[in-house]
Amino acid sequence: MKVFFGGSLPGFKKNKTDYLKIRQQICLLGHKLSRDWIDEEIKGNKEITVSKMYELTEKAIKESDAVILEYSHNISAVGQQLVLSLQKNIPTLLLIKDSDKVEDSPLSDFFISSNYYKYLKKQKYKKTNLKKIIEDFLKWVELNKSTVRFNLEIERELDEYLKLKAKQNKSSKAEEIRKLVSDDMRRNS
């Protein structure tokens, strides 16, 4: 399975051992990183522009079956990675280092509700439980990987109809298409 592991450069510099452990655990479980930006950072690849980094990150997220984000530092880049993965309905694990800080945590539903996003899991971690958290999340992704993504080109009129249905039902266009196809399958069986 392809996994995107994201974080921030300041977070990497401060929690390098955690980042390396997360990356290592993903690979030890037999998964492939869609982009190994940590390896690029270790090798000193400083010639990359911010816009190129965003482009590479966006491409890697879109190609991934799962996303794991380390978000112990309030950096907008990780927020962008989170939004990209949730927009694409990619199962996402948001990891926050367990600490004694009392500030609003990205784990709170005030930040982002995991009740609203069915593909979002949020976990506090320590070095002692990191392996289990990652393993459990990737197993969950495997078990729930029954959906397949594909591109669909439709006329604007159909798109407008799907947007309206999705808004009325508080769902997504993809969910509306799934419902229509499922209803048709039931009628024809």
C-alpha positions as CSV (number, residue, x, y, z in Angstrom):
1,M,0.0,0.0,0.0
2,K,1.3,3.5,-0.8
3,V,1.5,5.8,2.3
4,F,2.2,9.5,2.4
5,F,3.9,10.5,5.6
6,G,3.8,14.2,6.1
7,G,4.9,16.8,8.7
8,S,6.7,20.0,8.8
9,L,10.4,21.0,8.5
10,P,10.4,22.7,12.0
11,G,8.7,19.6,13.4
12,F,11.3,17.3,11.8
13,K,14.1,19.4,13.2
14,K,12.6,19.3,16.7
15,N,11.3,15.7,16.7
16,K,13.7,14.0,14.3
17,T,13.8,10.7,16.1
18,D,10.0,10.5,16.1
19,Y,9.8,11.3,12.4
20,L,12.4,8.7,11.6
21,K,10.6,6.1,13.8
22,I,7.2,6.8,12.1
23,R,8.9,6.6,8.6
24,Q,10.7,3.4,9.6
25,Q,7.5,1.8,11.0
26,I,5.6,2.4,7.8
27,C,8.3,0.7,5.8
28,L,8.8,-2.2,8.2
29,L,5.1,-3.0,7.9
30,G,5.8,-3.5,4.1
31,H,4.3,-0.3,2.8
32,K,5.8,2.1,0.3
33,L,6.2,5.8,0.9
34,S,4.7,7.8,-1.9
35,R,7.3,10.5,-1.3
36,D,10.3,10.2,1.0
37,W,10.8,13.9,1.8
38,I,12.6,13.0,5.0
39,D,15.3,11.3,3.0
40,E,15.6,14.4,0.8
41,E,15.9,16.5,3.9
42,I,18.6,14.3,5.4
43,K,20.6,14.4,2.2
44,G,20.3,18.2,2.2
45,N,18.1,18.8,-0.8
46,K,17.8,22.6,-0.2
47,E,17.3,23.6,-3.9
48,I,13.6,22.9,-3.9
49,T,11.2,25.9,-4.0
50,V,8.1,26.2,-1.8
51,S,5.8,25.9,-4.9
52,K,7.7,22.8,-6.1
53,M,7.5,21.3,-2.7
54,Y,3.7,21.8,-2.6
55,E,3.4,20.3,-6.1
56,L,5.4,17.2,-5.1
57,T,3.4,16.9,-1.9
58,E,0.0,17.2,-3.6
59,K,1.0,14.6,-6.2
60,A,2.2,12.2,-3.5
61,I,-1.0,12.6,-1.5
62,K,-3.2,12.0,-4.5
63,E,-1.2,8.8,-5.3
64,S,-1.5,7.5,-1.7
65,D,-3.9,4.9,-0.2
66,A,-3.3,6.3,3.3
67,V,-1.8,9.5,4.8
68,I,-0.1,9.8,8.2
69,L,0.6,13.3,9.4
70,E,2.7,14.3,12.4
71,Y,1.1,17.6,13.7
72,S,2.7,18.4,17.0
73,H,3.7,21.8,15.6
74,N,1.1,24.3,14.5
75,I,2.4,24.8,10.9
76,S,0.1,25.6,8.0
77,A,1.9,23.2,5.7
78,V,0.5,20.2,7.7
79,G,-2.9,21.8,7.7
80,Q,-2.7,21.9,3.9
81,Q,-1.7,18.3,3.7
82,L,-4.6,17.4,6.0
83,V,-7.1,19.3,3.8
84,L,-5.7,17.7,0.6
85,S,-6.1,14.2,2.0
86,L,-9.6,14.8,3.4
87,Q,-10.8,16.4,0.1
88,K,-9.7,13.2,-1.7
89,N,-11.3,10.9,1.0
90,I,-7.9,9.3,1.7
91,P,-7.8,7.6,5.1
92,T,-5.7,9.9,7.3
93,L,-4.0,9.5,10.7
94,L,-3.2,12.8,12.5
95,L,-0.5,12.1,15.1
96,I,0.1,14.5,18.0
97,K,3.0,14.0,20.4
98,D,1.6,13.4,23.9
99,S,2.7,16.3,26.1
100,D,1.6,18.3,29.1
101,K,0.6,21.4,27.1
102,V,-2.9,22.6,27.8
103,E,-3.4,24.6,24.6
104,D,-6.1,23.7,22.1
105,S,-4.9,20.5,20.5
106,P,-5.6,19.4,16.9
107,L,-7.0,16.3,18.5
108,S,-10.0,18.3,19.8
109,D,-13.1,18.4,17.7
110,F,-12.8,22.2,17.9
111,F,-9.9,21.9,15.5
112,I,-11.4,19.3,13.2
113,S,-14.1,16.8,13.9
114,S,-13.3,13.1,13.2
115,N,-17.1,12.5,13.5
116,Y,-17.6,14.5,10.3
117,Y,-14.7,13.0,8.4
118,K,-15.1,9.2,8.4
119,Y,-11.6,8.7,7.0
120,L,-9.9,10.8,9.8
121,K,-8.3,9.2,12.9
122,K,-6.6,11.3,15.5
123,Q,-4.1,9.9,18.1
124,K,-1.8,11.2,20.8
125,Y,1.5,9.2,20.7
126,K,4.5,8.4,22.8
127,K,7.6,6.6,21.6
128,T,6.3,3.5,23.4
129,N,2.9,3.3,21.6
130,L,3.8,4.7,18.2
131,K,4.4,1.3,16.5
132,K,0.9,0.0,17.6
133,I,-0.9,3.2,16.6
134,I,0.6,3.1,13.1
135,E,0.0,-0.7,12.7
136,D,-3.6,-0.4,13.9
137,F,-4.3,2.5,11.5
138,L,-2.8,0.7,8.5
139,K,-4.7,-2.5,9.3
140,W,-7.9,-0.4,9.5
141,V,-7.2,1.1,6.1
142,E,-6.6,-2.3,4.6
143,L,-9.9,-3.6,6.1
144,N,-11.8,-0.6,4.9
145,K,-10.2,-0.4,1.5
146,S,-13.3,-1.5,-0.4
147,T,-13.7,1.8,-2.2
148,V,-11.9,2.4,-5.5
149,R,-11.1,5.8,-6.8
150,F,-11.4,6.8,-10.5
151,N,-12.0,9.9,-12.6
152,L,-15.4,10.5,-14.0
153,E,-16.1,13.1,-16.7
154,I,-19.7,14.3,-16.9
155,E,-21.6,17.1,-18.4
156,R,-22.0,20.3,-16.4
157,E,-25.7,19.8,-16.1
158,L,-25.1,16.4,-14.4
159,D,-22.5,17.9,-12.1
160,E,-24.9,20.7,-11.0
161,Y,-27.5,18.0,-10.2
162,L,-25.0,16.0,-8.2
163,K,-23.9,19.2,-6.3
164,L,-27.5,19.9,-5.4
165,K,-28.3,16.3,-4.3
166,A,-25.1,16.3,-2.2
167,K,-26.0,19.6,-0.5
168,Q,-29.5,18.4,0.2
169,N,-28.3,15.1,1.7
170,K,-25.2,16.6,3.4
171,S,-23.0,14.2,1.5
172,S,-20.5,14.3,-1.3
173,K,-21.0,13.9,-5.1
174,A,-19.2,10.6,-4.9
175,E,-21.6,9.3,-2.2
176,E,-24.6,10.4,-4.4
177,I,-23.2,8.5,-7.4
178,R,-22.6,5.4,-5.2
179,K,-26.2,5.6,-4.0
180,L,-27.6,5.9,-7.6
181,V,-25.5,2.9,-8.8
182,S,-26.4,0.8,-5.7
183,D,-30.1,1.6,-6.2
184,D,-29.9,0.6,-9.9
185,M,-28.1,-2.6,-8.9
186,R,-30.8,-3.6,-6.5
187,R,-33.5,-2.9,-9.0
188,N,-31.8,-5.1,-11.6
189,S,-31.0,-8.0,-9.4
